[in-house]
C-alpha cells in the first residue's frame, strides 16, 4: 500500500476480502460490467463455466521425479499435440489439462484428463555440439486431442504414481486476431531461462558463475525446470486472469507464432507483452512495429522487453524449436559478417545496434533493485479510479529489472512519463519510468517499466509488495486493457509529452549510454 495519507483503500477490509474469497481476490475491485462491449461471447461464456480450484501442484517432489514437454509450443483448436514424459520411479503417470482464465476466481478449468499411462525413467541428455544444446529427444508418451478446447493458455499437469507433479505449458492459439486484444505467451523467453539439463542461455552446470559454459542455443525439446511453468505462472497467468475477468475480446498466441506468421497481428486492436518478454526475433519486432504503425495498441506489462535479438531454427520435432542467442559471443554466430541484422546479441549492441526503445518507449537499464513505485501524473487517464495523488508510493513495486525513458532521438514522441521512481542499482542512482506514447496512426503504447507489475496482481506479498498494491495495479491494468481493446487509444487519449520536465542529472547512466550490469 502507498505511504501517502490520501489513499482511498482500506487495507484491513481488502485483506479480509482476500482471506474470505480465496485465489484471485485481488481482482474483486475490477468491475467487468463497465468495459467495452462486443467481446467474443466465447470468452464470457467460457468463464461462466465451473472452474477447478485444485489446478495447482499439490507436491512437486524431487528433481526429475516426473517431467515432460510438448512437441509444439502452440496448436490451433482441434489440433493434437504429443507429450514426452519421464517418471523417475519407472511406474506411471496421469495427465490433466487446465485452461487458465478467471472462472469466478478459480482461475482454471479442467478440460481434459487421461487415464493412467505406464512410463519409465528417460535418460538425461548431455549438451551437444558447439552451442552446448540440451535436447531430450524422448519417445512419445501420449497424444493429446484438443477437440472442443477454446483458445487460451493451458497447463497440462502430470501426476506420477508417487504423487509428484509437474506442469507442461501449451497454447491453443488464435488463427486470426482482428478486432481483438492479443495476449502473447513469451515461450522464447521461457526457454532462454530454462536450466533443465544444466544449461540455459545464461549459465552452465556451475550456476550463475559458469557463464562460459552456457548454451548458445536452447532446445524446446526438453522439460522446463522447477515446477514446469515458473515464468508463465509468475509473469503471465495473473494478467490472463484479469483480462478474462474483464470479458474482453481476447486472442492467444506465442512469440513463436508471431515470428512464423507476419500477418498474424493484422487488424488486432492491441498486442499485450506480458511481464517478462525479453527475447525477440527480427520478424517479431517487425510484426509488432507494423501493427503499431497501423493503429494497433501495444502494452508492455513488465520491463526488459525486446532486449535480446534471437533466431528460431528447426530442430527435433518441428520448426522453431531452437532458440539461438550468442550474446557476447556474437562473433561466433554463423551469420556474423554475412547478415549482421540477424546476428543474435542484444538489440542495442554491435554489430547492428537497434535499441528497443523505438518500439517500447523505454530502455532497459539494469538489475537488481527494489524501490518504491512513485506516481507523478495522477490525473492521467491510466490512473482513473485509483484515487492516487501526486507522489503516491507503492513499496517494492519497482524491480528486480527496470526500464527508463531516454530523451534521445529514438524515443517516440509525444510521450508521457506517468511514474518516475528513484532507485539505486549497483551503486548508481537512477529512476524507473512508466511511459505512454501515441503515434500518428492512433496507436497508444504503454510500458510499466518494472518487471514486478504482473507479479503484484496476485496480492500475495511477494518481494515485500504490500498486498493492497494489487488493487492499484489491477485497476491501472484494467484501464489499459479496456481502452486498448476498444481500438486506437491515441484518438481518445493522445499523449501530451512531458519529457521536458524530467531533466537527466549529471552522471545519468542512460544519457551516458553506460551499462550497469
PEQUIHU-V46455 format. One record per helix or strand of 3 or more residues. SS is the DSSP state (helix for helix, strand for strand). FROM is the first residue (numbers start at 1). TO is the last residue. Records with the same first field share a line. If there is no record, write none. Layout:
BEGIN
SS=FROM-TO ; FROM-TO
END
This chain:
BEGIN
helix=11-21 ; 25-27 ; 41-47 ; 53-55 ; 103-105 ; 187-193 ; 196-198 ; 207-209 ; 211-213 ; 230-235 ; 237-245 ; 255-260 ; 282-293 ; 327-332 ; 340-342 ; 357-360 ; 381-383 ; 453-456 ; 462-464 ; 469-485 ; 489-492 ; 499-501
strand=66-70 ; 74-76 ; 81-87 ; 92-100 ; 108-118 ; 142-144 ; 152-160 ; 165-173 ; 181-185 ; 217-219 ; 250-254 ; 270-273 ; 279-281 ; 297-300 ; 308-315 ; 318-324 ; 363-375 ; 393-404 ; 415-425 ; 428-438 ; 444-447
END
